[in-house]
């Protein structure tokens, strides 16, 4: 077996920093987390100012008045760690936790599919990069060995039991849980590494420090069974992020939204799925006046024209929607939910454009326009089975289905070729009402110039069944500047009485 151990050394700080609004500068502030009025975590900038774990809160503020202090939150850390596990599930179903800051993957059966260990590790790091965590990654033949070594080193690979034993012998004793508990006593005895510990008689160690110390070491060396319970993926996605500072504008919301979207993409990747629809719930700061009617939350529904799990694309859609939204009150918490997904193979990488890639580009354009302008304001023209041009189409909200043929459309013929073939050619742009044209010696005119008839007549007789009969002869005519227009004249006196005599302009060719 081959186990990959992932350890997130800065997980508590990173999960807290995700709740902060995006700053204008690139420098990270000095940050520390407290629990029971004592510092439990401090980032590098805070430690440079003398703030160390174990200090009292008041002492830390005396050393660094500009220190940003947050409350340690195990639930917040757990939610961030779950997203890491979801991303790992895209590579193997055997994923388990090593709490509080680690994830284990059994990947022996996945190596051939991903092209070997190096390729798998590279793709794993790329999948975890959007989550924004510092990462230690170690691979060994045992689960406990990977879990222990990943806490102190990064990039280590032990191909067999002998290499694993050498690596463990050089590892510090405090990696073991009981070793941290008895660290001072072990250090006083000169036992600094696991190799020092293993060289002593087992019976004496058991009497002095208990059996748990050796049990954990034996599990790491593969001398004791170490069963692991794999995690199960939830049927729907539901992740929350409580903001450290209230967000007064939608721009301040976007940083937290990006964190939640990265978690959504990890959840989708775990089941090789794509999201069709998701919702963002923004919980607002409550008002204490009884007559206040400010809503407790605002919900934003995002529906995609085609399923996707592209983080940049999803972020762009939410950015467009949020830019059009005025928050009724400051936002304190964000919740992202998704359950409408599609399981399908990912698109293949393509060197040259294909109908599929062109369709994807049109899909993204359609989604961006709908997000910016509103769904009902992006429209398309659909044909109607009626020969009368003014009734031959209708306008409706644009939908992807049928917009681009899945097999690809045939290359369009040039207008001159269509005219030579005698094919029916009609303009897309029709006037709301047909415009009467002056005439000279029965020839139509436009802007004082005679029109040159290029094709026609195309005879249309329709509408007798609903009392709005039309009987017309249509022609394609050319203006002096070369532009083409679609004109007609009434064919029978009945039509002449209802529509007027002479020529009419019906549409223009693009």
N, C-alpha and C positions, 0 to 999 in steps of 0.2 A: 504494500500500500504506500501511497505517497500523499502526505498531508501538507497543505499550505497554511501557515499561520499568519494572520493579519492582526497587527496591533496598532491602535491609534493612540499614541502617547499624549497627544494634546486634545483628546476628545472633549473633556469638560469645557475647556477654554474655547474650542472651535464651535461647539454647540451654543455657547453663550454669545460669542461674537456674531453668530448668524442672526441673533435677535436685535442687533444694533442697526440703526439706519446707516446707509452707505455714506461714508465720509467723502469730503472733497479732496483730501490729500491721500497719498499712498502710504504714509507712516501709520503703523498700528499703534493705538494708544497703550499706555501701561494699564494692564487689566489684572485683577485678582478676584478669586472666588472665595467666599467665606461660608463656613458652616459652624454653628454654635459659637459665633463671634471670633473665630480663628481662621486665618488664611489656610486654605487647603490646596489651592492652585494659583500659580502666578506665571504670567508669560515672561519672555526674555526681557522686555523693556521694564517690567516691574521688578524683576530680579536685579537688573542693572542699577536700580535705585535703592537696593537693599531690602526689598520685600521678599521674604522667604516663607514657604509653608511652615505653619506652626506659630507664626507671630499672631498677636492679638490684633483685632481690627484697628483699635485706637493707635497702637504702635505703628502699624503699616501706614496709616494716614499721617502720622507725625513725620515719618520718613519721606513720604511722597504725597503731599497734599493734592496733587493732580491725579492721583490714582483713581481709576474707574473700578468700583467694587460691585460685583454681582453676587447673587445667591446661588450656591451650588444646587443643582437640581438633577437627581438621578433619573427622573422620568424624562426630562429633556435629553439627557445623554442617551438614554435607552432608545428613544425615537430616532436619533441620529445613527446609532449603531444598527438598528433594524434596517435602515436604508442601505447600509454597507452590506448587510447580509443579503438583501434583495438583489443588489448588483452582483453578488457572488453566485446567486442561484442561476444566473445565465450561463455558468460554466460547469456546474455540477449540481445534482439534487442533494448531495450529502454535505449540507452546510449546517454548522452548529455554532453556538456562542461560547466564548470563554470570558465570562463577565469579570470585571465590568467594562473592559475596553478592547475586546478581541473577538475575532471570528475565525473559524476553522473550516477548510474545504478539503474534502478527499477527492483527488483529481486523477488517480491512476487510470481510470477508465476513460478519461476525457483527453488524455495527452495526444492520442493519434488524431482525433478529430480537429484539434486546434494546432496541430503541426509541431508538437513537442512542448517541453516545459518552458523554454525561453519565450516562444511565441505566445503561450498561454499567459505567462506572467506579464508580458507586455500589454496584451489586450485587457487583462484584469486591471492593471494600473490605469489604462486609458478609460475604462468603464467607471473607475472610482474617482477619477480626477474631477468631474463636475461637482462632486459632493464636497470638495474643498477640504479634505483632511490630510494631515501629515500621516505617513504610512510606513510601518515596518513590515517587511514581507520575508518570510523564512519558509523553506521546504525541507521536511525530514520524513523518515519512514514512520514516525509515530505522531499521534495527535497531541499528546502531552508534551512531547519534545518540541514540536513546532510552537505550541502555545507558550512554553517557557522561554525559548530562545528569541522569539519575536519581540519580547519585552525589552531586550537589551541590544539587539543587533538588527541590521537590515541587509537584505540581499544574500543571506547565507543559504547554501544548499548542501545538504548532507545526503549523499547518494545511497549509503548503506549504514548498517548498525555500527560499524567501526568508526566511521566519520561522525556519526551522531554522538557516540560516547566521547570522542575527543572534544567535540564542541561543548558538550555538557560539562566535562571535567574542567574546562576553562571558564565556565559561567559562574557568576557570583551566587552565593548561597541565598541571598535575599529574593531570588526569583521564586523560590518555593514559598508557599503560603505559611507553613510553620517556620520556615527560615526567617521570614520577616518578623514573626512573633518572638522568636528567640535570638534575634540578630545580635544583641549585645553580648549574650552568653556565648554564642558561637564565635563572635569576633574575639572575645577574651580568651578563647581556647585556641586561637590561631586558625580557625576554620573559615576561610574566606571564599573558597570556591567549592563547587559540587564535587570536584575531584578530591579535595581535602576531606570532605564529608564521607565519600565512598571508601576512602582508605581506612576508616576506623571500623572497629568491630560493630556489627549490627546490633548485637544484644545490648551493648552498653549505650548506644545511641537511643535505642528504644526505651530503655529504663530512664534515661535522662530527659529526652525531649518528646517521647511518645511515638507511637507507630505511624502517625500520619506523615511525618517527615520522610520516612523511607518508602511509604506507599506511593507518594507523589513522585519520588525519584525513580522507583521501579517502573511506574507507568510511563515516564518519559523515556526510559531505556528500552521499553518494549518487553519487560519481564513480567508484566501483570496485565490482565485484560483491562481495556479502557473503552467501554462502549460509549457511543455518543448518540444523542437524540437529535435527528435532523429537524430543522424548523419547517413549518408549513406556511405556505403563502396564503394570505387572506384573500377572500373572494373579491373584495372591493377595496379601493384605496381610500384611506381617511387619515390625513396627517394635519396636525395643528402646530402653530408656532406663535408663542406669546411674545410680543415685541417688548423690548426693554424700555423704549421711550415711545410715547404715543405718536402716531403718524398723522399729521394734519393735512397732507397732500397725497395724491396718488403716486407721485414720484418717490415719496418716502416708503410707500408700500412695496415698491418693485423689488427692493433687495430681499425682503422676506419671501416674496412670491418666487423669486429665482431659486431660493433654497428648497421650497416646497415642490417646484417643478422638477428639480433635479432628483428629488425623492420619488416623484411620480414616474420619471423615466426609468429609474432603477427598478421599480415595481413592475413596470411593463416589460423591461428586458428580461426579468426573471422568468416570465412565461411566454416570451417571444410574441408579445401582443402589441397592439397599437390602439390608442385611445380615440374614440369617436366624439365623446362629449365629456366635459368635466365642469365643475363649478368651484368658484372661489367665494368663500364667505368671509366677510370682514366684520368682525364684532367691534361695536363702537363703545366709546366711553359713555357710561350711563349719566343721564341728567337727573337731578334730584328734585326738580320742581314737579309738582303733581300735574300741572297743566301742560307740561312739555310733551310734544308729540314726536320727538326725534326717534326714529326706529332703532331698535337694539342692534341690528345688523343689516348689512347690504350684501345681497347675493348676486354674483355675476356668472351667468351661464355662457359657456363657450362651446359651440357646436362646430365641428370641423367638416369641411366638404369631403375630405378623404382621411381615413385613420392615419395617425402619425405618432411618432415618439421622438421627433427631432426637437431637442431642447431649445435650440435657437429659434426655431419656427414657432413653437408654443409660446415662448417668451415674447416674440414679436407680436403675436395675436393678442396676448394679454396687455401688452404695452399700448397697443392701439385702442383697445377697449377702455383701459383705465384712463387714457388721456382724454376720453370723451365724458368721463364720469366725475361729477362733483360730490364729494363725500359730505353727507349731512352732519357728521360729527367725527372727531378724531378716532382713529382705529387703534385698538389695543391688541387684537389677536387675529390671526389669519388661519383659516381652515380650508384645505383643498380636498375635494372629494371626486372620485371617479369610479364608475362601475360599468359604463357602456364601452366595451372594448371589442376589438376584432383580432383574432389570432390568424396570422397569415405570414408567409415567408417574407423576409426583408427584401427590398429591391436590390438587384444585382448592380455592381459597379459597372459603368458603361464608359467606353473610350469615346464613342461617337454618339450624337443625339439619336434617340429612337422615339417612336410614337409614345412609348411609356414615359420617357423622361420629359417629352414635350407636354404630355398630359399633366405630369406632376408640377411642371412650372406654371401651367395655367391654373391648376388647383390652388397653388399657393397664392397666386395673384388674386384669385377670386376670394380666398379667405381673408387676405389683407384688406381688400376693398370693402368686404362686408364688415370687418371689424372696425374700420375707420368710419365708414359712411352709414352703416346700418344695413341689416339684411334686406329690407324692402326697397332700399334705394339702389341696389345693384340688380339690374333687371336684364332680361334677355327676351328675344322675340321668338315666339313659337308659331309654326304654321298651323293654319286652320283650313279644313276642307271646304273652301269656298273660292270660286274662280274670281269673284270681284276683288280687285287689289285692296281696296280700303277695308275689306272684311277678311282678307286672306291671312291675317296674322293677329296675334294678341301678345300683350306684354305681361310678364309675370316675374316674380323674384327668381334670380339666377340660381340654378342648382347644377351640380356637376354632372349628374346622370344625363347622358345624351349630349352633353356639351361638346365633348371630343370623342369620336369613335375609338373604342378600345383597340381595334385592329389597326388604327391609323387611317387617315383620310387619303384619298387619291390626290396626286398633285394637281393643283388647279390649272385649268387651261386658260390661256390668255384670251382676252375679250375678242381679239381679231379672229382667233381660231374658232371660237364659238359661233361668231357671225358667219364664217365661211362654211361651217357645218350645218347651218340652219337651225341650231339649237335655240330653245327658248331662253332668252336672257332678260332678267328683270332686275331693277335696282332694289337695293336694300332700303334706301332713304326715300320714303314717300311723303308728299306734302299732306298736312292735315286735311286740306280741302283742295280739290283740283283748281288750278288757276287758269282763267281764260287767257288765250293768246290772241293778239291781233293777227290779221292775215292780209296778204296782198296777192291778188289774183288767185285766191283760194289756197295760197301757200302760207304756212305758219311763220310767224316772226317772233323774235325775242330780243328785247333791248334795241329795237330798230333794225335788226339784221334778219335776213331770211335764214331759216333752218334748213340744213341739208339732211334729207331722209336717207338713212343708211340701211335699215332693215324694216320689214313689215309688209303687209299688215299682219298682226296677230289678232284674230277676232275672238272677242269674249261676249257671250250671250248667257246671262245668268240672272237669278233673282226673281224669275216670274212666279215662283211658288210662294213668296212672302210679300208680294206687292211692291217690291223695289227693284224692278227689272232694269237691267243695263244691257245695251247692245252697242258695242264700241269696236273700233279698229285701232289697234295700238301700233306705234312706230317708234323705232330708235332713231333719234335725230342728233346731229352734231352742231354745236355752237361754233361761232367763228374762232374762239380760242382753243378749240379742240375738245372741250368737255362734251359728254354725252348726256342726253336727257330722254325721258320716256314721255311721249305725248300720245294723245288719242283724239279722235273725232267721232261724234255720234253717227251711227250708221243709218238708223231709221227715223222717220218723223216722230214716232212715239218717244224715242229717246231724246230727240231734239227738243220736244216740248218740255220734257222733264228736266233736262240738263242744260238747255240752251244750245244755240247753234255755234258752229265753228270748232276751233281747236282748243285743247286744254293740256296744261302741263301737269302730269301726275307724279313724277319723281325724278331724281337725279342719280346718276351712277357715280360711285366713289372713285 
